[in-house]
Amino acid sequence: MVGNTLGQAALFSIGHIMQPDIIVSYALDFLLEFATLFFLVFLLAGLVLSIPSKKEGSASFFVELAGAKKYLKALFLWSVVLALAGMLLFRIWSYFPVCHVSSCSWLNFFGPSIFPGILNQFPFNLTMDPNIFTEVPGYGGRSLLLWIYPLGFMWALIYSAINLLLFILTPFVVPLIVLEHKTLRGAVMGSFAMMKKIWAEVAACALFLWVIVCGVFLTYLLVQAAHGYNDPWMAWPPGMITSHPTDTWIALGLLYYLAVFIVAFVVATVGGIAVLDLYTSAKTGQNAKIR
């Protein structure tokens, strides 16, 4: 997540300074998305391999993570497929029409305006004055922090949501590759076949984890209510900021970020274990027991 955030910020900075053509821009987007997904897929492979070994008491996660190198080619190709699919979904999502009809304005919740709207609220803004973090002292220009936050963080969240959707749609590809030694094509076909058997369990598990994530993520509303709503981006003329949060509120915002990252890590680990339980359930025909 941190690496993707920094990568997104670097892409924004490159685009602002060098203004590459559309082919180069797409190539850089693909490389960042591929790198992110490859690490996620490789870690998932190590997790899937380590769980059965721990039951036998013979290996640790890091031992099995090193053993996942045997499936490097298939995992590499699967990461390429996921990266291309993720970029396609992102382009479709980014062109989602903004509805101006009051009767269907709720559709805007799913459009590209949701994340900027959320991230403009405290504690996602560490300061009401953006110049504190974006002006380089003695230089007068913009620092890399302008691109890291909120832009880099915002787009990292968007791609994370898309990647999560891809993993939910194809949950058993990695287990089939590393546990049954199937080819990539065989693993994809096998994953869809297994999904037909236990699609209700997969949907219930994904919904449960999604509710937990949303519950933690949306607690920013409580902080905003306690702090008092003040949107700096609506200030006019630009730069006239009348409210500055105290150090306590900034510290609270940082703690909130830390809590979100910890929850994301725990949910990702639980999700990986749940995938293996669901995989075993689909293979044996028994109900999955989610730990």
N, C-alpha and C positions, 0 to 999 in steps of 0.2 A: 504494500500500500504506500509506504513512504517512498520507495523507489519509483513507483508509477507517478506519484505526485511530483517528485523532482524531475522526472522525465517529461511530464506534461509541461512543467514550467520552462524547461530547456527548449522544448519545441516552440512554445509561445515566444521565447526570447529570440530564437533563430528566425522564426517567421517575421518578427518585428524588425530585426536588424538586416537580415539577408534577403527577405521576401522571396523565398524559393518558388519555383513554378509548381503547378498542382501535382505533377508526377512525383517530384522530390518530396513534397509535403505528404502525399499518401504513403510513400515509401518509408518516411520517418515514422509516421503514425503506425504503420504495420510493424516495424522493428520494435517499437516500444510495446505494442500490444502483444506481439509474439514473445518477447522476453518475459513479460509479466506472466503470461499464461504458461510458458514452459516451466518456470520455477514453481508455479502452483501445481501443475500436472505432476512434476517430478516429486514434489513433497507429498502429494496425494498417493503416488505410487509407493513411496517409502512407508507411509502410514498404513496402507492396505497390506503391505507385506509384513509389517511388524506386529499387527494385532494377532494373527494366528500364532506367530512365533512366541509372543509373550505368554500365550496360554500354555505352551510347552516349556517355557522358561529357558529358551535356548538363544535368544538374540534380542538386541535392543533396537530402538527405532533407528539410531544412527548406523548400526550394522546393516540393517535392511535397506536404508537409504542408499548406502554405498552399493548394495547388491542390485538396486534398481537400474544401475548403469547397463545391465544386460539388455534392457528393453529401451535403450536410448533412442534407437531409430524409430520405433513405433511411437514413442512418446513425443519425439521431435515432429513427426508428421502430424500427429493429432493436435499438437500445439499450433501448427501452421493452419490446419483446418479451422480450429477454434478462433484463431486470430482473424482470419478472413471472414468468418461468419459474424464475429463481433463487430468488425468494421462495417459490414453490411447492415447489421441491425442498428448500429449507431447512426448511419446515414439515413436510414428510414425514420428513426426516432427524431433526428434533428430537423427533419422536414415535416414533422407532425404539425398540422394546421392549428393555429390558435383560434379558438372559437370565440366570436364576439356576440353570439346570441345568448341572452340571459338564460334561456331554458336549457341550454346544454353547455353552459360555462364550466360545469364540473369536469368536462373533458380536458380542460387546461391543466388539471392536476397531473395528467399523464404526459403532458407535453414538455418541451425543452425549457419552459420557464420555471419549472418547479424548483430546481436546484439553485438558480440564482436568487429566487425569492426567499428560500430557506437560508442560504448562506449569507444573505444580507442582514440577517437578524442576529442579535447577540444571543449566545456567546460565540457565534461563528465569526463575528468581527471582534478582534482582540482590542481594537481601539476605534473610537468614533472618528478619529482623524487619520485617514489613510496615509498622509504624508509622513507620519512618524516612522512607518516601516518601509516606505518606498523611496524616500529621498536619500541619496547618498551624501553624507556630510562633506562639505567642501567641494562637491562635484556638481550638484544641481541637477543631475540626471536621475534616472530610475534604476533602482537596484534589482537584483534577481528576486528579492522578496516580493516585489510586485507581481511576479509571475507565479511564485510558489503559492502565495495566499492572497486572494481566495481562488484565482483562476486554476492553478495547477491542482489544488485540492478538490475543487468543484468537478473538474473533468475526470479526475481519478475516481471520484465517487460514481460518476455516470458510467464509466467503463466497468467499474466493479459490479454495479447492478446488472449490466448487460452480461458480464462474464458469469455471474451467479445464475442468470436465466439459462445460459448455455449449459452449465454443469447440471442444472435441474433437469433439463431436457435429455441429457445423455449421461446419467449417473453411473452406469455400469461399464463404460468403455475401458477405463483404467483398470478396474478389477479383472475384467476379462483378458486384458493384455498381460498383466503381471501374474495372475493366478492360473489362468488357463492357456497362456502362451499363444493367444490368437493373433492373427494379423489385424491390421487396423480395420480393414473392411469387415472381417469377421466379427471384430469386437463391436463395431457400430451396429451391424445387423443384429447381433446377439443382444445388445443393450436395448434396442427398440422392441425385440421379441420379449425380453424379460419385463420391460415396462408395461406391456399389455397385461401381464399376469398380476402385477401388484401396483397398478397405477394409483389406486386409491390410497395405499399406504405411503407411496412416494409423495403424493399431493399433501396428505395430512402432515407428514414429517416436514416438508418444505414450508407449509403454512405455519406450523408451530414455531420453527426457527425464525421465520420472517416476522412473526408477531413479536418475538423477543427483541429482534434487532430494531424494529420500528418503535417498540415501547421505549427502548433506551435512547434511540435517536431523537424521538419527538419530545423528550424531557426538556429540550431547549425552550419549549413553550413556558414551562414553569419558571425558568431563569429569566426569560424575557418579561413575563408578567411581574416578577419581583423587581426587576431592574427598571421597568417602565419603557414603553415603546418609543423609540426615537430612531427613525430611519435616516442615516446620514446621506444616502444617495438622493433623498428628496429635498435636500437643503438647497436653497437658492438665495443669492447666486452661489455657484460652486465654490467650495472652500470655506463657506461660512458654517462652521461647526460650533454649536452652542453647548454641547454636552460631551463631557469626557468621563469615561468610567474610571473608578478608583483602581488602585493596584489590587485590591481584594477581588474586584470583579474580573480583572484580567487573569489573576491566578485561578479563579473559579473556572474561567473559560479553558485554561490550559488543562486543569484537572478533568474537565468534561471531555476534552479530546483524548486524554490518556484513558479514561474509562471507556470511551467508544472503541479505541484500538484494542483494549483488553477483551471487551465483549466480542469484537469481530474475530479475534484470535480463538477465543473459547468456542464460539459458534462454529467457526470453520473446522475446528478439531472434532467437535461433536457431530457436525455434518459428515465428516469423513468416516467416523465410526458408524454412523447411521447408514451410510451407503453400503458398508460391508455387511451390516446386519440385514439390510434389505436384499442385498445380493444373495446372502445365504438363504434367506426366506424364499426368494424366487427359485433357487436351485433345489431346495428340499421340499417346497410346497407347504412349509409351515409358516405360521404367523411370526413376523419379525418382533423381536424384543429389543426395543430401542433402549440403550443404556442411559 
